[in-house]
């Protein structure tokens, strides 16, 4: 479920980036006044109302997927490498004449 939600989230992110980049800035209307209009495909107002609504919808989807991913991530049981159940060996002091790592009752090799 998390993998599917992440894939949807990435697709929404790409759509949001494209929606924002396709919008024209505030100064584009001034350029059309001097050099004619190339926005006749979408009507007199151009594609701005459609792109604004598309961007707003994708932004809402982005927020919803972000919140749901954060909620799911907070509910997953946490495990840490630092809290592992690694057993440590206590080091015993080595007495004079003993070899480290060799049991005291075993003869040396």
C-alpha positions as a Markdown table, in Angstrom:
| # | Residue | x | y | z |
|---|---|---|---|---|
| 1 | Unk | 0.0 | 0.0 | 0.0 |
| 2 | Unk | 2.8 | 2.4 | 0.8 |
| 3 | Unk | 4.6 | 1.6 | -2.5 |
| 4 | Unk | 1.4 | 2.4 | -4.4 |
| 5 | Unk | 0.9 | 5.6 | -2.5 |
| 6 | Unk | 4.5 | 6.7 | -3.1 |
| 7 | Unk | 4.1 | 6.1 | -6.9 |
| 8 | Unk | 0.9 | 8.2 | -6.9 |
| 9 | Unk | 2.7 | 10.9 | -4.9 |
| 10 | Unk | 5.6 | 11.0 | -7.4 |
| 11 | Unk | 3.3 | 11.2 | -10.3 |
| 12 | Unk | 1.4 | 14.1 | -8.6 |
| 13 | Unk | 4.7 | 15.8 | -8.0 |
| 14 | Unk | 5.6 | 15.6 | -11.7 |
| 15 | Unk | 2.1 | 16.9 | -12.6 |
| 16 | Unk | 2.5 | 19.8 | -10.1 |
| 17 | Unk | 5.8 | 20.8 | -11.5 |
| 18 | Unk | 4.5 | 20.7 | -15.1 |
| 19 | Unk | 1.4 | 22.6 | -14.2 |
| 20 | Unk | 3.4 | 25.4 | -12.6 |
| 21 | Unk | 5.9 | 25.6 | -15.4 |
| 22 | Unk | 3.2 | 25.8 | -18.1 |
| 23 | Unk | 1.6 | 28.9 | -16.5 |
| 24 | Unk | 2.7 | 32.2 | -17.9 |
| 25 | Unk | 3.9 | 35.0 | -15.7 |
| 26 | Unk | 2.1 | 38.3 | -15.0 |
| 27 | Unk | 4.2 | 40.2 | -17.6 |
| 28 | Unk | 3.0 | 38.0 | -20.5 |
| 29 | Unk | -0.1 | 40.0 | -21.1 |
| 30 | Unk | 1.9 | 43.1 | -21.8 |
| 31 | Unk | 3.9 | 41.4 | -24.5 |
| 32 | Unk | 0.7 | 40.2 | -26.2 |
| 33 | Unk | -0.5 | 43.8 | -26.4 |
| 34 | Unk | 2.5 | 44.9 | -28.5 |
| 35 | Unk | 3.0 | 41.8 | -30.7 |
| 36 | Unk | -0.4 | 40.3 | -31.3 |
| 37 | Unk | -2.0 | 37.4 | -29.5 |
| 38 | Unk | -1.0 | 33.8 | -29.8 |
| 39 | Unk | -3.6 | 32.6 | -27.3 |
| 40 | Unk | -6.5 | 32.1 | -29.7 |
| 41 | Unk | -6.5 | 28.3 | -29.2 |
| 42 | Unk | -8.0 | 28.6 | -25.7 |
| 43 | Unk | -10.2 | 31.6 | -26.3 |
| 44 | Unk | -9.7 | 35.2 | -25.4 |
| 45 | Unk | -8.6 | 34.5 | -21.8 |
| 46 | Unk | -6.1 | 31.8 | -22.9 |
| 47 | Unk | -5.5 | 28.6 | -21.0 |
| 48 | Unk | -5.0 | 30.4 | -17.6 |
| 49 | Unk | -8.3 | 29.5 | -16.0 |
| 50 | Unk | -7.9 | 25.8 | -16.9 |
| 51 | Unk | -4.2 | 25.7 | -15.8 |
| 52 | Unk | -5.1 | 27.5 | -12.6 |
| 53 | Unk | -7.8 | 24.9 | -11.7 |
| 54 | Unk | -5.5 | 22.0 | -12.8 |
| 55 | Unk | -2.7 | 23.3 | -10.6 |
| 56 | Unk | -5.0 | 23.8 | -7.6 |
| 57 | Unk | -6.4 | 20.3 | -8.0 |
| 58 | Unk | -2.9 | 18.7 | -8.3 |
| 59 | Unk | -1.7 | 20.8 | -5.3 |
| 60 | Unk | -4.6 | 19.5 | -3.2 |
| 61 | Unk | -3.7 | 15.9 | -4.3 |
| 62 | Unk | -0.1 | 16.6 | -3.3 |
| 63 | Unk | -1.1 | 17.8 | 0.1 |
| 64 | Unk | -3.4 | 14.8 | 0.7 |
| 65 | Unk | -0.8 | 12.2 | -0.4 |
| 66 | Unk | 1.9 | 14.0 | 1.7 |
| 67 | Unk | -0.3 | 13.9 | 4.8 |
| 68 | Unk | -1.3 | 10.3 | 4.3 |
| 69 | Unk | 2.3 | 9.2 | 3.8 |
| 70 | Unk | 3.3 | 11.1 | 7.0 |
| 71 | Unk | 0.5 | 9.4 | 8.9 |
| 72 | Unk | 1.4 | 6.0 | 7.7 |
| 73 | Unk | 5.1 | 6.5 | 8.5 |
| 74 | Unk | 4.2 | 7.6 | 12.0 |
| 75 | Unk | 2.2 | 4.4 | 12.6 |
| 76 | Unk | 4.9 | 2.0 | 11.5 |
| 77 | Unk | 6.7 | 0.3 | 14.4 |
| 78 | Unk | 10.1 | 1.9 | 14.8 |
| 79 | Unk | 13.2 | -0.2 | 14.9 |
| 80 | Unk | 16.7 | 1.1 | 15.2 |
| 81 | Unk | 20.0 | -0.4 | 14.5 |
| 82 | Unk | 21.2 | 1.1 | 17.8 |
| 83 | Unk | 18.5 | -0.8 | 19.8 |
| 84 | Unk | 19.4 | -4.1 | 18.3 |
| 85 | Unk | 19.8 | -7.2 | 20.4 |
| 86 | Unk | 23.5 | -7.7 | 19.8 |
| 87 | Unk | 25.1 | -9.6 | 22.5 |
| 88 | Unk | 28.4 | -8.3 | 23.7 |
| 89 | Unk | 31.1 | -10.4 | 25.3 |
| 90 | Unk | 32.5 | -9.1 | 28.5 |
| 91 | Unk | 36.2 | -9.1 | 28.5 |
| 92 | Unk | 37.8 | -10.9 | 31.3 |
| 93 | Unk | 41.2 | -9.8 | 32.5 |
| 94 | Unk | 44.0 | -11.8 | 31.2 |
| 95 | Unk | 46.3 | -13.2 | 34.0 |
| 96 | Unk | 50.0 | -13.5 | 33.6 |
| 97 | Unk | 50.9 | -16.7 | 31.7 |
| 98 | Unk | 47.5 | -17.2 | 30.0 |
| 99 | Unk | 46.8 | -16.8 | 26.3 |
| 100 | Unk | 43.9 | -14.6 | 25.5 |
| 101 | Unk | 41.0 | -16.5 | 23.9 |
| 102 | Unk | 42.1 | -19.9 | 25.1 |
| 103 | Unk | 40.0 | -21.5 | 27.9 |
| 104 | Unk | 42.0 | -22.0 | 31.1 |
| 105 | Unk | 41.5 | -25.7 | 31.3 |
| 106 | Unk | 42.4 | -26.5 | 27.6 |
| 107 | Unk | 46.0 | -27.2 | 26.7 |
| 108 | Unk | 47.6 | -24.8 | 24.2 |
| 109 | Unk | 48.0 | -26.0 | 20.6 |
